[in-house]
Amino acid sequence: MMVNLVDKIGDWNPQLFRELKGRLKFFNVAIAVATSLLIQMVVFLYQLREFPNDEYSLTAPYCRLRQLYELRQNQVYQQSNQSQIDDFNHFLSKNFCPANEIDWQLWWRDHWEYIFLSLSVIFVFSLLVAGTYLLINDLAKEETRGTLNFIRLSPQSETSILTGKLLGVPSLIYLVVLAAIPLHLWAGNSAEIAFSYILTYYAILAASCILFYSAALLFGLISRWFSGFQPWLGSGAVLLFLFTTILMASSYNNGLNNSTAWLRIFAPWDTVNYLFPNLLHVSNGSPMKNLEFFYFPLGKNIVSVVGFYLLNLGLCSYGILQALKRCFRNPQTSIISKKQSYLLVAFCQLMFWGFALQLGKNNDRWVEQVGENYILLALYNLVLILSLIAVLSPHRQDIQDWARYRHQEVSSHKSVWRDLIVAEKSPALVAIAINLAIVTIPWLVWISFTSVVHANNGQNDIYRLKVILAIALSISLMMIYATIAQLILLLKTPNRSFWAIGTLGTVSFLPPMILEFIGISSWKHPTVWLFSTFPWAAIQHSGATTIFMALLAELSVLALLNFQLTRQVRLAGESATKALLAGR
């Protein structure tokens, strides 16, 4: 039967057969099962350490006489008589709860609940952290041995190969978890947890695994220069992310009425805590109960919460898988195309603004909510646009090929613009401008609604003008960064990518850090900050005329840089054409 099953797996997915054959050996399987049983035994015995014995206190949680003696204890403490307090404490230390007064049923139910919750947390960390490490390490080894290129040349589809990797590489981790599933189900049933909730937890865990494992494969493909450090970097980032989000979910002030809520959804803690309220021992309950998305109350019922969570993870996993398909056959291509970048930016804006627009605890008007979230919105979009500049900007050879094609074939002006918008080898400035326009649209809508809400404010028009100018400043600055990156990638020097990333990182974050370090704050010297990566930090302390003059200066710099870029692209195309003519 086992031979037939293996043969069927090989017929269905040869890559999965290859991964399972190399891992599911007797010794490896025995170690995995023994590890799982050891973890289960440790969890069970650890929870059993508080088993009520003959010296169980009268004020302990499971003693039925607890309330009576706690009431008496409070009365004694209120009398402020030290001798009576000492006598009562001595009485408690010498007398213990009778065995027939211990609520054994409640103790065993809580005991099984603790086991269930402990295993739930262990499953998350084991699958996401260890699975991520194994996938990235597997790709690194394939790259080192040179077998990854043979896999790329195989007749299997990208989907078949990637599915085989996702299912086969972490197979031993799956075995560890599967061996603990019976105890997990038994503990959940003994703790009177609904079986539908347990199945929902498994669905959330599976969706999280697909997302993190797909991201791990993508990271392994695009980070070859890290060599053997890749697995530790990837799994360490996942571990840090899980720890950060679990601390955020378990903190007292754990509201989700801001744009950070979208990032927290990628970790399962908030949703799992919604299913099992005792998981993180949060005193004010699960924040998911008050979760809203564009004022739609997602947290009112479990179906909307889990459905939205799974839909979000499914869409993100699908996007990562599309990027994987692009990079798997051709590692030199960009992660996403220009068309896909437009969808990505639009989707991110939908998520950022959807979680920003919630009633929350103190927010009654959506204008105030955006005002409290604008720093997060601006910061997330800054990281998004800088990442797209790094991903979409083509290298010298690609632009040279595109420029040569443009010179060989006389095309219409409309065709040139179409190439700049969608062609992958053309300069990315127009695509970056379109993405910036997509980012700007929600801000313009917000500004228009702000004018309606504050119609009685005489300074409203001036405020709106300053905000619009600040947005224009940010757009022009991002276009300057994109042009600088494209000019660097057109150079003939080696390691152009590192120079471009280093330059962008330096000009983006180093000047604001230096200004803060030397004491030039945005409220003291707002004019200087208008030329930094964070001009919106100085708009409140700057006049509209000053902001407009700063915008003119940046537009002048942008025009000069684009003139130089156009000249460099034209020279690259002309030199390539001359080389072809000389070859004839």
N, C-alpha and C positions, 0 to 999 in steps of 0.2 A: 504493500500500500504506500509506504514512504517513497519507494522508487518511482511509482507511478505519479505521486504528487510532485516529486522533484522534476520528473519529465514534463509534466503539464506546465509547471512554472517556467521551465526552460523554453517550451514552445510559445508560451504567452509573452515572456519578457526575458530574453537571453541575458541582459545586463543584470537583472535581479537574480537570475540563476548563478551568474558569476560571483556576485557579491555574497550570496548565501552560502555557496559552496566553499568559499574561502574563510568564512567566519563560523558557521554552525558546525564546528568540530566537537567531538565528545568532550575534550578537556575544557574548551571555551564555554560550552553549554553547562557543564557541571559547575564551573566557577560562577557563571551568571546565576544559576538557580541557587547555589549555596549562598551567594551574596544577598540575594533577595530574601531567603529564609532567615539569614542572620539579621538583616535590617528589620524584618517583621518581629523577630524575637526580641530585639533590643527595644523596639517601640512598645511592644506589649509589656515587657518587664519594667520599662521606665514608667509607664502609666500605672503599673501595679504597685509601685513603691509606696503609694499613699493608701494602701489597703487598710481599712480600720482594724486595729488590733484591740487587745484588752485595755490599753491605755489611751483609748480614743477620747479626746477632750469633750467636755459637756457643751462647749461653745463652738465645736467643729461644724462644718457646713451640713453634714448628713445626720447629725444627732437631732432627733425630734424634740428634745428638751432645750434646744439651742435658744429659741426665742424667750423662753421663761428665764433662763439664766442670764441672757444678755440684758433683759429688762432689769433683773435684780442687780446686775453689774453696773448699769447706768445709774440706778438709784443710789448705790453705795458710793460711786464716784462723785455724784452730785452733793453728797453730804460733806465732802472734803475732810473727812476724818481719816487720818492716815492709818490709825490702828485698825479700823473697820475694813479699810481697803486691803491692808496686809492680811487680815484674817480671811477675807473673801478670796483673795488670790491663793492663799494657802489651801483653802477648801477646794478650789478648782484644781490645784496641782495634785491633790491627794484623792480626789474622786473623779471617776471617769464615767462615760456614757455607757449604760447597760447595753448588752448585745441586742436585746429585743427592742430597744429604742433607736436603733440605727436603721435608717432608710436604705436598706440594701438595694432595693429596686432602682431607686434614683441614682445610687452610687454606680451600679453596673451600667445604667444607661449613659451617664456622663463619662464613665470609663471607656465605653465603646465609642462614644462621640469623639473623645480626645484621640483615640487610635485612628478613627476615620479621618479627622482633620490633619493629624500628623502625616499620615500616608498621602493625603491629598497634596500637602506642601512638598513632600519628598518627590512625588511623581512629577510635579512641575519643574523643580530644580534638576532632577535626574534627566528627564527627557530633553528639556530645552538647553541646558548647559552642556551636559555630556554629549548629547546628540549633535549639537553644533560643533563641538570640538572634533568628534569623529569624522563628520562630513568634510570639514575644512582640512583636517589632517589627511584624509583619504585623497582629496584632490591634490594636495601638496606632494604626496608620495607618487601619485600617478604622473604628475608633472616631472618629478625628479627622475623617475624610471623611464620616462618617455612613452609610457603606454597611453597617456591621455590623447595623444595625436592619433593613435590607432583607433581609439574609441570614436574620435571625431570622424574618421574616414569610414566607419562601419555603415552598413546600409540601414541600420535602425534609425528611426525618427528621433528627433531631439526629445520629444515627450516620453518615448519609451526608455531612452537612456537615463533621463533625469528622474523618471519614476522609479527605475531600478535602483538608482543611487539613494533616493529618499527612503525607499522601503528596505533596502538591503544593508546599507552601511551601518545604520544604528540598530541592526537586528538584535544584537545582544542586549542593548538597553531596553528594547521592546520586551525581550524575554524576562528581564529583571522585573519590569512593571507587570507583565502578564502573570508572573508567578505570585505576585502580591494582590492581584485582583480578587481572588476568593476571600481573603481576609478583609479586604476593603469593603466588599459587598456585605459580608457578614457583619462587620462593624457598623456599617450604615443602617442595615436592617435592625440590628439590636439597639441602635441609638434612635430608632423610630424616624429616620430620615426617609422622605418619599423617594421611591425608586425612580420616578420620573426626574427628580432633581439630580440623582446620581448619574443617570444617563445624560442629562444636560451637561453635567460637569465633564463627562467623557467627551462629549461633542466639542466643548470649548477647548479642552486639552488637545484634541486631535487637530482642530483648526489652528491653534497656536503653534503646534508642531509643524504643520505645513508651511506657515508663514516664516517661522524662524529657520527652518531647514532650507527653504528656498532662498532666503536671504544669506544663509551660510554658504550655499553653493555659489551664489553670485559673488559674494565676497572672496571666496576661494579662487574664482576665475579672474577677477580683476586686480588681485593683490599679489601677483606672483613675485614682485620685488621684495616682499617681506621674508621670503624663503621659509625656514623652519619656524619662524615666529608667528606665522599666520594663525595656527590653531589656538595658541594662547591668547593672541590679541582678540580674535573673534569671540571665543567662549568667555574671556574675561569681560568683554563689553556686554555680553548677554547677562552675565552674573551681576555686574554692576547695575545694569538696567533693572533687573528683577529686584535687587535689594533696594534700589532707590524708590521704585514704585510701591514695594510692600511697606516701606517706611511712610511714604505719602498716604497710602491707603489706611494705615493703622494710626496715623496721627490724629490729634483731636480736631484740628482745623483742616479737615480733609474734603472740603467742598470741591465740586466738579464744575462750577459755573465760570470757567475760563477756558482759554484755548488749549491749555495743557491737558485738558480732559481727553483730547484725541490721542495724545501720546500715551496716556495711561491706559487707554483701551487696548493697546498692543500687548500689555501684560495682563494676565488673567485674574489678578487679585481682586479687583473691584467687583467683577462679575461673580467670581466664586464666593466672595464675601456676601454678595446679594443672595446667593443660594443657601449658604451656610453662615448665618449671622455671627456665630461664635468663632469663626475661623481666626480673625485678627483681634478679637476681644476689643472692638471699638466701642467706647462708652456711648457715643451719640448715634450709633446705628450705621448702616451702610449708606454712603453718600449716593449710591446709585438710585435710591428711592426718590431723590429729588432731581434726578438727571433730566435735563431738557435739551432739545435740539430744535433750534428755531422756534422756541416756546412750545414745541410738542412734548408732552410729558411722557418721556420714554420709561421713566422709573415707576410708573403707576402699576404695571403688571410685568410679570416675568417673561411673557411672550415677546413683548416689545423690546425689553432689555437684551435678552438672549438673541432675538432675531436681528437686531441692529448690530450687536457685537459680531455675530457670525457673518453677516453681510459685509461689514467693514473688513474683517479679516479675509473673507473670500475675495473681495475686490483687490485688496492690497497683494494677496498671494498671486492672483491672476496677473497683476501688473509686473510683479517680480519674475514670474515664470516667462512672460513675454520678453523681458530683458535677458533672461537666461538663454532663451532660444536664439536671440541675436548674438550673444557673446560666445556661445558654445562652439559653433562652427567656425566663427571668425573672431578670435580674441582681440584683434586690432580695431574692430568696429566700436562705435560709441554704445553706451549702455542702452540709451533710448534714442529714438529718432526725433526730429523736430515736431512732427505731427503728434507723437506721443507726449512730448513735453507740454504741448498746449493742454491736452487732457489732464496731465498730471497736475499742472498749476491750477486749473479750474477745479479739480477734485480737492486739492489742498485748501483752496479758498473756501469751498463749500464746508469742509470740515472745521477749519479755523473759525469762521464766522458763525457756523451753526452752534458750536459749543460756547462761543462768546455771548450769544444772545439768549440768556436765561434770566429768569426772575431772581434766582438766588435768595439770599437772606435780606440784603439791604438794598438791592437794586430794584427800583420801581419803574424806571424808564430806560429804554434800550440805548438812548444816547449816553446816559451815564455809564452803562455797562461797557460800551465800546470805549468810552473815555478811560475806564479802568483797565481795559485789556489792550489798549493800543500799543503799549510797549512790547507785550508778548507778540501781538500780530506783526509789528514791524520787525522784531527780531527773527521770528520764524521765517518771514518772507525774505529777509536779508540772507539767511542761511540757504534758503531754497534757490534764490536767484544766483548766488555765488556758486552753488553746486551745479546749476545748469550751465553757467559760463564754463566751468571746468569740464563738463561732460560734452556739451554741444560744439565747442570750438574745435574745428578740424585742424590737423597738422599741416605742415608745409607741403608735403607730397600730395595730399588730398586737394588742397587749394590750387596747387600747380596743375593737377589733372583737370580740375574744374575750369580754371582759367584757360588752359589749352583748348578745352572743348568749346568754350565760348568764342575763342578766336578762330577756330576751324570752321564753325558753322555760324553764319549770320542769322541771328534770331531777333525777334521782335522785343521791344521794351517790356511787354507784358510777360514774355517768357523769362526774361532776366529776373523779374520780381518773383515769378513763380519758383524759380530755382532758389532764390534767396530765402523764400518762405519754407520750402519743403525739401529741397535737395540737401543731401547729407554732406556733400563735399564743398558746398559753398560756405562763405563766411557766415558766422552765426549771429551777427549783429541784428539783423532784421528779426530773427526768431526770438532773440532776447528782448527786443523792443515789444514784440507781440505779447510775450509772457508778462512783461512789465505792465502792459495795458490791461491784461486780464487781472493782475493783482490790483490795479488802480480802480477798476470799475466798482467794487464794493465800497471803497473809500469815498468815491464821488457820490454814490447813493446815500451813504451815511451823512455826508456834508449837506446834501440837499434836504434830507429829513431834519437835520439839525437846525436849519434856517427856519423850518416850519414850527418846530417845537419852541424855539427861542425867538419868536417873531417880535416880542416886546423889548428885546435887548438891543439897545442902540449900537452897541459895539459888535453885533453879530456879523455884519458884512465885513468888517475889518478882520475879525477872527477867521471867517471862512476864507478870505483872500490869503491870509498868512498860512493856513493849513494847505490850501491848494498850491501855494508857492513852495511849501516844504515838501509836498509830494513830488512836485516838478524837480526840486533839488535832488531828491533821492533817486528819481528816474535818471536824471542826467549823470549823476555820480555812478550809478550801476552801468550805464552805457559807456562811461569813460573806463571803468574797470574791464568791461567786456572787450573794448577796443585795445586796451593795453595787453590783455591776455592774448588776443588774436595776433597782435604785432610780435609778441615774444614767440608764439608758436610758428611764425613765419621765418624766424631766424634759422641760420644753418648750424648753429651751435648744438652740441649734444645735450641730452637731458633737458630738452625744452619744456617738457611737462613740469618737471620739478621747479624750474625757474619761473614758470607762469604761476604755479600754485604758491610758491614762496613769495613772489611779488604781490599777488592778490592778498595773501594773508598779511603781509607787511603793511601795505597801504590801507587795508581795511581796518585792522585792529591795533596796530602799533601807535599811530598818531593819537587816537583817543586815550590810550593808556599813558602815553607820555604827557599829554595835556593834564590828565588827572594827577599824575605823579608830581608834576612841577607846580600844581596848584592853580592851573588855568581852568576853572570850572565853567560850565556852560552858562550859569547865571551871572558870572562876573565878566566873562569875555565871550558873549554869544556870537560875535562876528567870526571869530576863529573857528568855532564849532560848526558854523554853517558850511564849512568846506571839509568837514570830517564825514565819516561813514554814518554818523548819527546826527544829521542836521535838525531832526525833529526835537532833539533835546534842547535846542536853543531858540525855537520859534516863539516861545512865550516871552522871552526877554529881548527879542529883536523886533525892529520896525519893519513894516511891509516894504518900504523902500530899500532897506538894507538887504532883505531877503531877495528882492528882485535883482539888485545889483550882483549879488552872489550868484544868482541863477544865470545872468548874462555872462559872467566870467567863466562858469563851468561850461556853458554852451559854446563859448569861444574855444575853450580847450578841446571840447569834444569835436568841434568842426575841424580843428587842426589835426587831431589824431586820425579822424576818418579820412581826411585828405591824404595823409601819409599812408594809411592802410590801403586806400584805393590805388595809390601809386605803386605800392609794393605788390599788390595783386596783379596789376597790369604788367609790371616788369616780369613777374613770375610767368605769366601767360605768354608774353612775347619771347622770353628766353627759351621756353619749351618749344614754341613754334619754330624758332630759328634752329633749334637743335634737330627738329624733325626735317626741316628743309635741307640742312647740311647733310643729313644722313642719306638723302636721295642722290 
